């Protein structure tokens, strides 16, 4: 078993089953833990616990470890221990000074917050890619009108570009939500295990570090990383809950988009054709072209909700400050980011190759029920009270269905039975999707 960061008061070796049970799957935060160690070495130099020569040796060793692709050593109980051991292999017992005035409780929060900040930036980049693809698709089809739906029933004609703008609005809200979470995430060192350290607070300003560029690149904007409450610093996991929550909402939006595209791709709708590169077939039925990628996006939303609930439930009963339960926040965090980032990239590619069956859309636009509300407004413009106009058109639509005769085919006499205000040629003009969408003037479109 590799060296541990603790063990002085223990006479017995840890039971192998306990070793296996307590191992942390935290390789994802290795590079951020190394950056935290670099920052800590600078702090130790400032306060005199390390000489400039000692600090430089440690900083060089840490930089060399960070420059290589990190591989998890399963003999180590966690990534923090592994990095400490790797430094010791390079500089010998000098590495034992690196953990001065430091606790894993403190460094894991530092590393996880840097992970979150970096991956929020990545997520925002992937959102931008999908938004761009949707915007280009909407612009390409800006004149296309489709049936709008409520309760998955025909409602009123709408522009296709407005339909896709909904998802752009959702994604832009998601991005703002992520930006807020990142801006609200204060990264600190100096909490120790929970009570703070003997190092003066002023030494936790590392703006003079020659590694500032690397730290800023990872998301550490404020280089005065002193904590204002050491107990909160090691016990807080709000930032993880907020990040997973934002990813869950984002996953919900992606699931809704996926569901629309799944429905639109069915034979019953046939509005869109999904490129074969984003579909799979059947092992039995040779004709099948299944939207499996979209179905998994829809299904993964539930998985992300589960990740959120697992961390919320884990945290709800924990006393202050650090408890080992908190180790269980990593896998839901890593899994949520991995799933959502893949979904964003897959959807971007799928949207770029999406094709619309305009003839099928136009066929559905011939459904007269789509223009029932326009007929109500037609009567309102003739001074008929709205509720009365609503009832008149409702009776007219029911008569049309029961008799199997289109409203446009009815005689002027038949129309007069419902309202003396109806003029056949006027009604025929109303059954035009272009006139219908242009009559809606309350929306200030982007």
SERO-42139 format. One record per residue (C-alpha): x, y, z; residue in one letter. Coordinates in nm, 4 decimals. Last residue first. Example, Ala and Ser with C-alpha at 12.3 -4.5 7.8 and 13.67 -1.06 7.14 Angstrom:
2
> 1.3670 -0.1060 0.7140 s
> 1.2300 -0.4500 0.7800 a
! end
This chain:
446
> -3.5556 3.9079 -3.1968 x
> -3.9331 3.9260 -3.2126 x
> -4.1335 4.1909 -3.0298 x
> -4.4518 3.9921 -2.9766 x
> -4.7889 4.1724 -2.9538 x
> -4.8459 4.1893 -3.3279 x
> -5.0026 3.8534 -3.4152 x
> -5.1750 3.9191 -3.7491 x
> -4.8569 3.8262 -3.9354 x
> -4.8794 3.4674 -3.8112 x
> -5.2389 3.4214 -3.9358 x
> -5.1913 3.6007 -4.2685 x
> -4.8972 3.3722 -4.3489 x
> -5.0862 3.0625 -4.2343 x
> -5.3779 3.1348 -4.4697 x
> -5.7235 3.0226 -4.3652 x
> -5.8231 3.3811 -4.2849 x
> -5.8584 3.4642 -4.6541 x
> -6.1319 3.2011 -4.6843 x
> -6.3118 3.3671 -4.3943 x
> -6.3201 3.7031 -4.5716 x
> -6.4538 3.5443 -4.8916 x
> -6.7305 3.3800 -4.6922 x
> -6.8545 3.6884 -4.5082 x
> -6.9506 3.6096 -4.1482 x
> -7.1161 3.8919 -3.9538 x
> -7.4632 3.7367 -3.9726 x
> -7.3351 3.4699 -3.7405 x
> -7.3892 3.0958 -3.7055 x
> -7.6742 3.0511 -3.9522 x
> -7.5028 3.3112 -4.1717 x
> -7.2267 3.0596 -4.2423 x
> -7.4714 2.8109 -4.3920 x
> -7.6207 3.0831 -4.6123 x
> -7.2791 3.1924 -4.7359 x
> -7.2245 2.8347 -4.8447 x
> -6.9830 2.6009 -4.6731 x
> -6.6758 2.4790 -4.8599 x
> -6.4322 2.6997 -4.6634 x
> -6.5784 2.5633 -4.3402 x
> -6.4900 2.2124 -4.4550 x
> -6.7725 1.9597 -4.4531 x
> -6.7751 1.6339 -4.2579 x
> -7.1133 1.7135 -4.1073 x
> -7.0039 1.6481 -3.7491 x
> -6.6632 1.8118 -3.7943 x
> -6.7932 2.1261 -3.9647 x
> -7.0796 2.1565 -3.7142 x
> -6.8288 2.1339 -3.4280 x
> -6.6126 2.4042 -3.5862 x
> -6.9153 2.6335 -3.6312 x
> -7.0334 2.5756 -3.2741 x
> -6.6894 2.6687 -3.1398 x
> -6.6778 2.9698 -3.3713 x
> -7.0033 3.1011 -3.2248 x
> -6.8983 3.0276 -2.8643 x
> -6.5698 3.2205 -2.9008 x
> -6.7509 3.5115 -3.0693 x
> -6.9921 3.5294 -2.7735 x
> -6.7021 3.5222 -2.5278 x
> -6.5209 3.7935 -2.7273 x
> -6.8132 4.0335 -2.7625 x
> -6.9030 4.0882 -3.1323 x
> -6.7861 4.4345 -3.2421 x
> -6.6939 4.3382 -3.5995 x
> -6.3276 4.3238 -3.4969 x
> -6.4390 4.0687 -3.2360 x
> -6.5867 3.8599 -3.5179 x
> -6.2541 3.8441 -3.7022 x
> -6.0775 3.7858 -3.3675 x
> -6.2875 3.4699 -3.3234 x
> -6.2116 3.3627 -3.6796 x
> -5.8393 3.3998 -3.6100 x
> -5.8872 3.1779 -3.3043 x
> -6.0364 2.9059 -3.5259 x
> -5.7434 2.9241 -3.7705 x
> -5.5610 2.6073 -3.6661 x
> -5.8947 2.4225 -3.6706 x
> -5.8926 2.4564 -4.0484 x
> -5.6213 2.1924 -4.0916 x
> -5.4495 2.2987 -4.4148 x
> -5.1332 2.3651 -4.2147 x
> -5.0927 1.9889 -4.1849 x
> -5.0320 1.9599 -4.5603 x
> -4.7895 2.2528 -4.5496 x
> -4.5812 2.0672 -4.2907 x
> -4.5773 1.7551 -4.5077 x
> -4.4659 1.9584 -4.8093 x
> -4.1965 2.1292 -4.6014 x
> -4.0255 1.8069 -4.4962 x
> -3.7489 1.9696 -4.2955 x
> -3.3839 1.8617 -4.2832 x
> -3.1528 1.8401 -3.9797 x
> -2.7772 1.8138 -4.0471 x
> -2.6592 2.1074 -3.8336 x
> -2.9121 2.0170 -3.5633 x
> -2.7586 1.6700 -3.5252 x
> -2.4050 1.8025 -3.4896 x
> -2.5053 2.0559 -3.2240 x
> -2.7212 1.7946 -3.0540 x
> -2.4236 1.5597 -3.0165 x
> -2.2048 1.8384 -2.8749 x
> -2.4642 1.9495 -2.6209 x
> -2.5404 1.5904 -2.5218 x
> -2.1727 1.5129 -2.4695 x
> -2.1336 1.8142 -2.2402 x
> -2.4485 1.7167 -2.0505 x
> -2.3369 1.3594 -1.9834 x
> -1.9795 1.4436 -1.8813 x
> -2.0880 1.7319 -1.6587 x
> -2.3435 1.5210 -1.4744 x
> -2.1047 1.2268 -1.4359 x
> -1.8269 1.4395 -1.2879 x
> -2.0601 1.6003 -1.0339 x
> -2.2457 1.2797 -0.9446 x
> -1.9066 1.1032 -0.9056 x
> -1.7558 1.3772 -0.6897 x
> -2.0198 1.4410 -0.4205 x
> -1.9671 1.1039 -0.2515 x
> -1.6471 1.2209 -0.0807 x
> -1.8754 1.4433 0.1256 x
> -1.9850 1.1394 0.3272 x
> -1.6360 1.1553 0.4839 x
> -1.7548 1.4377 0.7074 x
> -1.6199 1.7926 0.7239 x
> -1.7845 2.0541 0.9503 x
> -2.0474 2.0719 1.0766 x
> -2.3184 1.8082 1.1149 x
> -2.4395 1.6297 0.8020 x
> -2.8109 1.5543 0.7710 x
> -2.9030 1.7211 0.4412 x
> -2.5696 1.6741 0.2639 x
> -2.6127 1.3187 0.1318 x
> -2.9737 1.3880 0.0337 x
> -2.8789 1.6958 -0.1663 x
> -2.5882 1.5067 -0.3260 x
> -2.8044 1.2079 -0.4251 x
> -3.0929 1.4312 -0.5368 x
> -2.8720 1.6151 -0.7850 x
> -2.7288 1.2946 -0.9279 x
> -3.0798 1.1491 -0.9556 x
> -3.1984 1.4555 -1.1470 x
> -2.8994 1.4006 -1.3747 x
> -3.0037 1.0422 -1.4379 x
> -3.3588 1.1495 -1.5136 x
> -3.2320 1.3933 -1.7766 x
> -3.0307 1.1067 -1.9242 x
> -3.3452 0.9501 -2.0683 x
> -3.4302 1.2388 -2.3010 x
> -3.0703 1.2647 -2.4183 x
> -3.0769 0.8866 -2.4590 x
> -3.3892 0.9130 -2.6768 x
> -3.2255 1.1813 -2.8893 x
> -2.9240 0.9592 -2.9536 x
> -3.1535 0.6642 -3.0280 x
> -3.3491 0.8374 -3.3048 x
> -3.4333 0.5029 -3.4715 x
> -3.4151 0.4234 -3.8419 x
> -3.5907 0.0890 -3.8833 x
> -3.6426 -0.0837 -4.2174 x
> -3.4333 -0.3918 -4.1362 x
> -3.6445 -0.5000 -3.8381 x
> -3.4567 -0.7555 -3.6277 x
> -3.1308 -0.6014 -3.5019 x
> -3.2872 -0.2573 -3.5441 x
> -3.1127 0.0530 -3.6707 x
> -2.9340 0.3545 -3.5266 x
> -2.9632 0.7285 -3.5753 x
> -2.7333 1.0338 -3.5580 x
> -2.5240 0.9545 -3.8675 x
> -2.8488 0.8704 -4.0477 x
> -2.9443 1.2383 -4.0495 x
> -3.2744 1.3172 -3.8843 x
> -3.5528 1.3984 -4.1282 x
> -3.8096 1.6434 -4.0030 x
> -4.1827 1.7159 -4.0224 x
> -4.2912 1.3541 -4.0714 x
> -4.5741 1.3900 -3.8194 x
> -4.7355 1.0427 -3.8128 x
> -4.4274 0.8897 -3.9720 x
> -4.2294 1.0006 -3.6660 x
> -3.9475 1.2574 -3.7003 x
> -4.1501 1.5437 -3.5484 x
> -4.2122 1.3418 -3.2336 x
> -3.8425 1.2608 -3.1845 x
> -3.7477 1.6205 -3.2671 x
> -3.9883 1.7576 -3.0074 x
> -3.8641 1.5038 -2.7516 x
> -3.4996 1.5950 -2.8126 x
> -3.5766 1.9631 -2.7605 x
> -3.7561 1.8785 -2.4370 x
> -3.4648 1.6609 -2.3232 x
> -3.2173 1.9401 -2.3991 x
> -3.4192 2.1733 -2.1772 x
> -3.4287 1.9131 -1.8984 x
> -3.0543 1.8587 -1.9335 x
> -3.0008 2.2332 -1.8858 x
> -3.2144 2.2215 -1.5720 x
> -3.0086 1.9274 -1.4470 x
> -2.6821 2.1030 -1.5366 x
> -2.7919 2.4052 -1.3331 x
> -2.8768 2.1753 -1.0401 x
> -2.5437 1.9968 -1.0758 x
> -2.3640 2.3317 -1.0566 x
> -2.5766 2.4568 -0.7653 x
> -2.5274 2.1334 -0.5701 x
> -2.1529 2.1498 -0.6307 x
> -2.1359 2.5136 -0.5206 x
> -2.3481 2.4427 -0.2152 x
> -2.0880 2.1914 -0.0928 x
> -1.9703 2.3898 0.2074 x
> -1.8145 2.2065 0.5036 x
> -1.4460 2.2897 0.4486 x
> -1.4874 2.6618 0.3771 x
> -1.7744 2.7040 0.6222 x
> -1.5532 2.6076 0.9156 x
> -1.2685 2.8283 0.7908 x
> -1.4804 3.1419 0.7769 x
> -1.3352 3.4477 0.5994 x
> -1.0997 3.2393 0.3859 x
> -0.7829 3.3822 0.2314 x
> -0.7490 3.3376 -0.1452 x
> -0.6234 3.6806 -0.2465 x
> -0.5550 3.5747 -0.6051 x
> -0.9060 3.6651 -0.7211 x
> -0.9417 3.5330 -1.0755 x
> -0.8783 3.1621 -1.0109 x
> -1.0515 3.0106 -1.3148 x
> -0.7990 2.7548 -1.4385 x
> -0.6426 3.0125 -1.6709 x
> -0.6008 3.2401 -1.3712 x
> -0.3986 2.9737 -1.1872 x
> -0.1809 2.9029 -1.4897 x
> -0.1099 3.2739 -1.5413 x
> -0.0422 3.3312 -1.1705 x
> 0.2335 3.0667 -1.1690 x
> 0.5039 3.3277 -1.1167 x
> 0.3323 3.4045 -0.7881 x
> 0.3082 3.7754 -0.6973 x
> -0.0737 3.7672 -0.6757 x
> -0.0510 3.4957 -0.4097 x
> -0.2477 3.6686 -0.1330 x
> -0.2762 3.4007 0.1363 x
> 0.0197 3.5514 0.3247 x
> -0.1991 3.8375 0.4479 x
> -0.4080 3.5908 0.6484 x
> -0.1149 3.5125 0.8768 x
> -0.0136 3.1424 0.8766 x
> -0.0959 2.9662 1.2068 x
> -0.3783 2.7755 1.0324 x
> -0.7614 2.7789 1.0256 x
> -1.0068 2.5887 1.2471 x
> -1.1565 2.3332 1.0062 x
> -0.8918 2.0881 0.8798 x
> -0.6787 2.3743 0.7531 x
> -0.9006 2.6620 0.6486 x
> -0.6151 2.8461 0.4817 x
> -0.7086 2.8192 0.1153 x
> -0.9901 2.9875 -0.0724 x
> -1.1955 2.9881 -0.3914 x
> -1.5137 3.1952 -0.3859 x
> -1.7884 3.0633 -0.6168 x
> -2.0487 3.3353 -0.6799 x
> -1.9003 3.4246 -1.0180 x
> -1.9104 3.0573 -1.1209 x
> -2.2712 3.0130 -1.0107 x
> -2.3745 3.3354 -1.1842 x
> -2.2088 3.2284 -1.5087 x
> -2.3863 2.8923 -1.4919 x
> -2.7267 3.0583 -1.4547 x
> -2.6470 3.2981 -1.7373 x
> -2.5605 3.0014 -1.9601 x
> -2.8795 2.8174 -1.8698 x
> -3.0841 3.1283 -1.9420 x
> -2.9157 3.1493 -2.2827 x
> -3.0003 2.7841 -2.3399 x
> -3.3685 2.8382 -2.2641 x
> -3.3895 3.1464 -2.4875 x
> -3.2171 2.9551 -2.7706 x
> -3.4671 2.6755 -2.7157 x
> -3.7600 2.9130 -2.7556 x
> -3.5925 3.0669 -3.0606 x
> -3.6429 2.7304 -3.2251 x
> -4.0208 2.7719 -3.2223 x
> -3.9900 3.1350 -3.3281 x
> -3.7837 3.0267 -3.6298 x
> -4.0519 2.7732 -3.7190 x
> -4.3009 3.0581 -3.7383 x
> -4.6317 2.9818 -3.5741 x
> -4.9739 2.8546 -3.6879 x
> -5.2270 2.8059 -3.4073 x
> -5.3319 2.5181 -3.1781 x
> -5.3036 2.1664 -3.3226 x
> -5.2934 1.9195 -3.0357 x
> -4.9826 1.8142 -2.8384 x
> -5.1503 1.9617 -2.5255 x
> -5.0724 2.2962 -2.6924 x
> -4.9202 2.2909 -3.0374 x
> -4.8068 2.5267 -3.3115 x
> -4.8594 2.4170 -3.6705 x
> -4.5585 2.5174 -3.8807 x
> -4.4562 2.8241 -4.0791 x
> -4.1310 2.8363 -4.2765 x
> -4.0109 3.1840 -4.3720 x
> -3.7104 3.1807 -4.1367 x
> -3.5949 2.8354 -4.2458 x
> -3.2250 2.9149 -4.2967 x
> -3.2443 3.1640 -4.0112 x
> -3.3832 2.9007 -3.7755 x
> -3.1141 2.6503 -3.8764 x
> -2.8432 2.9126 -3.8273 x
> -2.9817 3.0038 -3.4838 x
> -3.0007 2.6363 -3.3807 x
> -2.6368 2.5743 -3.4791 x
> -2.5183 2.8913 -3.3015 x
> -2.7121 2.7999 -2.9864 x
> -2.5546 2.4526 -2.9934 x
> -2.2019 2.5892 -3.0182 x
> -2.2648 2.8567 -2.7549 x
> -2.3910 2.5881 -2.5169 x
> -2.0685 2.3924 -2.5745 x
> -1.8629 2.7011 -2.4840 x
> -2.0748 2.7636 -2.1739 x
> -2.0149 2.4034 -2.0673 x
> -1.6424 2.4478 -2.1106 x
> -1.6466 2.7612 -1.8961 x
> -1.8522 2.5757 -1.6326 x
> -1.5888 2.3041 -1.6541 x
> -1.3088 2.5386 -1.5545 x
> -1.5055 2.6933 -1.2680 x
> -1.6202 2.3532 -1.1420 x
> -1.2717 2.2013 -1.1491 x
> -1.1348 2.5083 -0.9679 x
> -1.4056 2.4593 -0.7048 x
> -1.3164 2.0917 -0.6751 x
> -0.9465 2.1684 -0.6272 x
> -1.0007 2.4284 -0.3537 x
> -1.2606 2.2107 -0.1796 x
> -1.0256 1.9106 -0.1893 x
> -0.7420 2.1259 -0.0538 x
> -0.9237 2.2310 0.2616 x
> -1.0468 1.8942 0.3865 x
> -0.7212 1.7434 0.2614 x
> -0.5573 1.9517 0.5282 x
> -0.2768 2.2061 0.5205 x
> -0.0636 2.3960 0.7692 x
> 0.2465 2.2072 0.6488 x
> 0.1554 1.9513 0.3813 x
> 0.4398 2.0594 0.1549 x
> 0.7011 2.0028 0.4250 x
> 0.6994 1.6251 0.3696 x
> 0.7964 1.6897 0.0066 x
> 1.1417 1.7931 0.1288 x
> 1.1797 1.4275 0.2243 x
> 1.2741 1.3352 -0.1306 x
> 1.2489 1.5855 -0.4147 x
> 1.1225 1.3788 -0.7097 x
> 0.9812 1.0669 -0.5447 x
> 0.8390 1.2889 -0.2709 x
> 0.6473 1.4892 -0.5308 x
> 0.4934 1.1685 -0.6624 x
> 0.3961 1.0654 -0.3079 x
> 0.2200 1.3986 -0.2454 x
> 0.0439 1.3660 -0.5820 x
> -0.0758 1.0143 -0.4957 x
> -0.1982 1.1178 -0.1516 x
> -0.4060 1.4004 -0.2998 x
> -0.5405 1.1665 -0.5712 x
> -0.6942 0.9291 -0.3208 x
> -0.6354 0.6035 -0.1332 x
> -0.3233 0.5279 -0.3332 x
> -0.2703 0.1740 -0.4674 x
> -0.5043 0.2573 -0.7544 x
> -0.2497 0.4956 -0.9035 x
> -0.4487 0.7257 -1.1288 x
> -0.2735 0.8451 -1.4418 x
> -0.2143 1.2146 -1.5004 x
> -0.1026 1.3189 -1.8466 x
> 0.2192 1.5089 -1.7888 x
> 0.2630 1.8835 -1.7320 x
> 0.1119 1.8662 -1.3833 x
> 0.3848 1.6341 -1.2557 x
> 0.6565 1.8610 -1.3972 x
> 0.4871 2.1681 -1.2510 x
> 0.4686 2.0021 -0.9083 x
> 0.8379 1.9150 -0.9176 x
> 0.9343 2.2678 -1.0260 x
> 0.7202 2.4194 -0.7503 x
> 0.8692 2.1867 -0.4887 x
> 1.2263 2.2707 -0.5867 x
> 1.1421 2.6435 -0.5982 x
> 0.9868 2.6315 -0.2521 x
> 1.2948 2.4681 -0.1072 x
> 1.5253 2.7283 -0.2639 x
> 1.3026 3.0189 -0.1527 x
> 1.3065 2.8773 0.2027 x
> 0.9865 2.7109 0.3181 x
> 0.7943 2.7714 0.6410 x
> 0.8884 3.1369 0.6049 x
> 0.5434 3.2967 0.5646 x
> 0.5893 3.3850 0.1982 x
> 0.7493 3.0491 0.1147 x
> 0.4613 2.8565 0.2699 x
> 0.2161 3.0681 0.0675 x
> 0.4017 2.9943 -0.2580 x
> 0.3984 2.6233 -0.1729 x
> 0.0223 2.6489 -0.1098 x
> -0.0412 2.8032 -0.4523 x
> 0.1574 2.5250 -0.6183 x
> -0.0278 2.2658 -0.4103 x
> -0.3590 2.4152 -0.5221 x
> -0.2415 2.3976 -0.8830 x
> -0.1595 2.0307 -0.8260 x
> -0.5051 1.9775 -0.6760 x
> -0.6523 2.1373 -0.9880 x
> -0.4627 1.8990 -1.2161 x
> -0.5799 1.6011 -1.0087 x
> -0.9498 1.7017 -0.9949 x
> -1.0734 1.4447 -1.2468 x
> -0.8767 1.1683 -1.0705 x
> -1.1249 1.1830 -0.7831 x
> -1.2696 0.8335 -0.7516 x
> -1.2082 0.8107 -0.3781 x
> -1.1200 0.4836 -0.2089 x
> -1.3187 0.4182 0.1090 x
> -1.4606 0.0769 0.0206 x
> -1.1405 -0.0652 -0.1261 x
> -0.9274 0.0336 0.1712 x
> -1.2069 -0.0794 0.4043 x
> -1.2055 -0.4201 0.2348 x
> -0.8263 -0.4354 0.2662 x
> -0.8499 -0.3668 0.6437 x
> -0.6348 -0.0646 0.7274 x
> -0.3011 -0.1617 0.8806 x
> -0.2841 -0.1660 1.2576 x
> -0.0782 0.0464 1.4942 x
> -0.2399 0.3801 1.4091 x
> -0.1452 0.7117 1.5741 x
> 0.0942 0.8166 1.2975 x
> -0.1412 0.7119 1.0176 x
> -0.2000 1.0154 0.7956 x
> -0.1062 1.1396 0.4494 x
> -0.0797 0.7797 0.3355 x
> 0.2113 0.5971 0.1787 x
> 0.1314 0.3458 -0.0944 x
> 0.0000 0.0000 0.0000 x
! end
